[in-house]
Amino acid sequence: MNQTNALSRAIALAFSSLIAVSALSGCGSSDDRKTPIIDSEHDHDHGDDHDHDDESAVSTEMEQGRLFITAKDGSQAYIYSLAQDKVIQALPLTGQADAVQSSPDGHYAVVMDRTNNTVNFYHSGLEIENHGDHDHPYARDAAKMPLQLNYTRPVHFQTFGEQAGLFFDGLGATGNPIENPVKEAGFVLVTDTGIADGTLPYQKLNTSMHGTAEPRGNYVIASQRYQTTGSSLADTLSVFEQHGDHYHISQTFETKCMGLHGSGSVTDYSVFACSDGVLSVKQTGDTFSAEKISYPSSLTNIQCDGTSNSPARIGSFITNHHHNYAIGTACGQPYRVDPVSKNMTPIVWTTDSSRRIVSYDFDAHGEHLMLLDDTGKLYILDVAQNYKQTAVLNVFPNGIEGKAVPSFIVNPNTQMVYMMDDSNQQIIEIDPHDGKIESKITLNFTPSHVTWFGVKAGHDDEHSH
């Protein structure tokens, strides 16, 4: 699979050409992003060493990207330059940050405020502009975009390729009846182009629910709730076809997905975790079909026995564009879910059966599976060698009790991985390829959320799994 696209070629051309930094500035408008972080009065005199230093600085800034870090008090975000190894900007937040994600192409931080029912978008300040006969990368201030979404309870953000499905749970009446919700659920299709243009298509659903939306080109596979009361979990899946700024239902699957929680997408499939198995939806052009994959007997284990709040089922997935399968966890144990072969197999990662996984992800190229257990140890497994353990890192030596559960923030350009350690006011940088803790980024505030943003550089696939 060749991941090089027009944007990637633009980056390559820009890096090989002369790099200029804009001296434009503005206030209170879209021109705010034209305020330079790396300043240069540049007249294209290629003999000036100072100009070359500035060009190199912008190039490095572009290659590594930035971290968007919110403070625990909720009022500020801080922009951390990985190239300069320091906080370069403080940015006031609109509302608060209950969750933060990176947009599909990485240009924006997506900040979800579930208290005020808003979603705001912040540009990284890194971008490439087309100047006719050449392209220029720019390193500017990060800035809030004009677009704001105002739908009830933004929760799940599912990225697939250059699209993401952002699901809004809505609000149910007492007892979560299907009829007459306080506010219906819905979903928004998020793209970087749509954020820049200030328009994202939205679709309201039949009632409130804790659901999900998987984008697939002109279609979105989204949850519905037609039978379940009491619980807010969905039970049905429908295919929606885009019609401009909204969607129409084109198909609803007869096979139910009771207790739906957790979804993910790979090349031709989207998978959804149900109480009795995984519902696999295959896309062939404009045609969709669904099939249930039953849970294996090995899924019931000691972590689930007698624990009503941790049922023997998968509740989340991770995917990577290098693979045609998903990894899910059930009872704190990882399972490989292959919709092509319709197999679901456990992944052996430790000999201690009492340990469970609290966070997991692939690295940028899908070469390593990273598993953080409940003692704060990080297990790095080689995917190509049947998940052979290559390193165990004591990332959180004092354990993770009392911490916000750390997520893996993957840098798509450098393959480094970042984990937030809020109790020690730091970000831990991990190199999964070398199997080591690369560095610890010390902060003078307590972080609450972190994500990477910038310009993704494309990479040809050198490995096939």
C-alpha positions, 0 to 999 in steps of 0.5 A: 500500500503506497501512502504517498499522496499529494500532501506528502509530495508537497512536503518533500518538494518544500523540504528540498526547496528554499524555506521561507517564514512569513512575517505577516501578523494579525489579531482576532482573525484567520490571519492570526496563524500568520504570526511567525513563531520562528521569525525571519526577514527573508529576501531569498538571499541564498547566501545568507547563513542566517536565512539558512538557519531559519530555513533549517529551523522551520524544516525541523519544526515541520518534520517533528510536529508539535504537541497540544497539551491542555492544563488540568485547570481547563482554561489553557492549552500549551503548544510544545515544539518537539523541534525546539524542545520547549513550550512555545505558546500558551493558548486560552481555551474556549470552554473546557477540554474533556477530551482531545484528538488529532484531526484525520490529517493531523493539522488540528487539535479537536477539543471536546467539551461535554459540559458545554456541549461544544467542539472546537478546533485549533490549527497547529500553525504548521502548514504548506502553502502553494506559491504557484511554481513552488511550495513553502512550509510555514511555522506560525502560531497555533490558533483557534479556528472559527468553526464550532460544533454545538451538539450534545455530548461529543464522545467517540471520535473514530478515524479512518483514512482522511475522515473521522466520525465524531459521535454525539450521544445526545441526552436521554430522559429518565430510564433512557426510553427510546421515545422523546429523548431530551436530545437525539444523538447524531454524528459529524463527518470530520475532515481537515478540509471541512474544518478549514472551510468551516462546514462539516456534515451532520446527521441527527439519529432516532434517539439518544444513545452511547454510540459510534460512527465509522466513516467510509468515503461517501458512507458512514456506518452508525449505531442506532437504538431501536430496542434497548431501554434502560441502558444507553448502549445501541443495538442496531447498525445502519449505513448512511449515504452522504447528501451534501450537508446531511445523510440518508439511511441507505441500509439497516442490518437485520443482524443486531449488535446488542450492547454495542460498544467499540468499533474500528475500520480497516481496508474493506471492513468495519467491526463493532463489538457487541455483547455476543460477538463482533459484528463485521461489516464488509464494504464492496463498492456501494454494497454492504454486508454484515456477519457476526463473529462469535467470541471464543471460549478463551475470552472468559478468563480470571479477570472477568469471573464474578465481575459484573462491571467487566463482562466477557466481551470486547469493548474497544478496538485499535486499527492501523492502516498497515493491517487488515485486522483489528486488535480488541481487548476483553477483560484486560486481554488483547485479541486479534480480530480478523474479519477476513478469516473470521477468526478471533485469537488471543495474543499472549503477552505475559505469563502473569494471568493476573495482569490486565491491559489498561491502554494499548495501540500500534506504533506509526507503522504498525510494526509494534503493538504497545500494551500498558498494564495495570502496574504501569509497565509497557510491553512492546511486541513485534507484530511480524514475529507473532507478537514476540516481546521485544521490550518491557519498560517500567514507564510508571514505576509507582503504578497508575492508580490515581492517574488519568489512564494514559493514552498512546500519542503516536507521532506519525512523522518520527514514530516516537510515542508520547504518554502523559504522566499527570501526577509528575507533570511530565510527558514521557517520550518512548521509542518503540523501535529501540524499546526504550524511554527516549526522554521525559518532557518536564512541564510547569503545569499539570497536564490533562490531555495531549495530542500531536498535530502538524503536517503528516509526512507520507511514507512509502510502505517498506514493510508488509504484514 
